[in-house]
């Protein structure tokens, strides 16, 4: 881990009670997982299970052990789980479009493998913090969205994440396994896989290419963009909370329009790119914003990075400032 990477997580790690643990991070060479590994590796034995299909070996911090393998392989999973105290389950097929194209693959990775992981965790008596998703809510009746609001996912990905969420809570209720599902909203930050076309990445790439930035529809749809560093904070809090068996939204509690996002990207990249509008993507959710009051009250979670600051930092990482 570089000195700069270490510095980024000093303040989070110093407030964390996660130390002297044997920790497994599935998908730990990927986006959120690699940032978690950086935050944990100085004070814990960190093990990473990743097949490197969406992550990279270069993202594994010095001091962490990489088990190269697939979370769907039960023998590999059992070996990676042996002797662990704490699991962060980040491995997933994160592309909504790919889940629509291949629902069985999405189900095997996002739902079925989660059941195998929870079974393995029962044998090890290990706490499991799981990456759920705001996609489980579908088109919300109103915003902000609270954990108890209706859930009607619009894609196989969302359905699979809802199954993961339910399994996590039922494993606590039925077997006493300590589980905490975290429902991520729109996460952004360094190392996000550009192949999955998250809108922040798309806009940065379009700005780098000189534009235009293409906004789908009228651009007045809203999203709650949360920086990966704040997602790490939520995971570390979930690792030590007494409030197990409960789900928590992880966002900022604020939303912006896609138009505003595009304008901010143009500003932070000092770009002269134009912003244009294209057809709306079928099934696109109109409004999304997290109610994070439960995470604030029960976990002590408090987002620390504004969208403008997060985008400015990301522009610098990408060499666009």
C-alpha positions, 0 to 999 in steps of 0.5 A: 500500500502506498504512503498516499493510500495509507494517509487516505484511510488514517482517519477512518482506521483510527476511529475503527474498532476493527483490529487484530482480526482475521478478515476475508474480503470477497471481491477485495481486488475490486472497487469497494473491496480494495478500499476496504482492504487498504483501511484494514490491512495495517491492523488486521490479517487481511485475506482477499478472495477475487477471480480478478474478472472485475478487479486487478491484482494491482489493487491488492494492498501490500500485506494482504493475501490474495486467494485467486478464485471464484466465490461460486467455487464452494471448495475455494470459498471454504478454504478462503473462509477457514479461520476468519473472524469477519467477512466483507462480502463485496463480490458481485456481478454489478452490471444491471445490463449484464444481469438482464442479458444473463439472469442465471449468471447474475443469480449464481454470483449475487444470490446463490454464492451468498447462501454458500458464503453464509453457510461457510460463515456459520461454520466459522462463527464469523460476522458477515457485512454484505453489500446490498443495493438501492436497486432493491427498492425499484421505483420508490413511492417517494424520496428519501427512501427508508429501509422499511419502504416498499421494494420492487426491483426492476432488474435481475440484479435488483432481485438478486440483491434483495434475495441477498438482503433477505438471506442475510437477515434470516440467517441472523434470525434463524441461526444467530449468525451476525450479519449486516446488509448495507444498501449502497446507493450510487457509489463513486470514486477511484478504481471503479470499473469503467466497463460497467458504465456508471454515470460518473465514469462515463462523464469523466471519460467524455470530458477527457475526450472533449465531449459532449457529455451525454445526459439521458432524457431531460437530466432531471432524474436524481441520484444520491452519489456517495464516495467510496471512502464513506462506504468504507466508513459504513462497513467498518461501523457495521463490523462492530455494531450491536445492531446485527440482523438489520439493514442500513442504507448507505448514501449521503441523504442528499441527491442531485440531478444528472444535469447538475452532476454533468455540470460539476464534472465539466467544472472540476475537469476544466473542460469546455465539453458541451452537455447534450441530451439523448433518449431516456434509457428504458426502465430508468428510475426517476428519483433516488435518495437515501434516508440515512437516519437509521444508519446515523442513529444506530451505526454512528455513520456520517458521510464526510465527502461532498459530491463536489469535493469527491469529484474534484479529487477524482478528477485529480486522480484521473489527471483531469485537473 
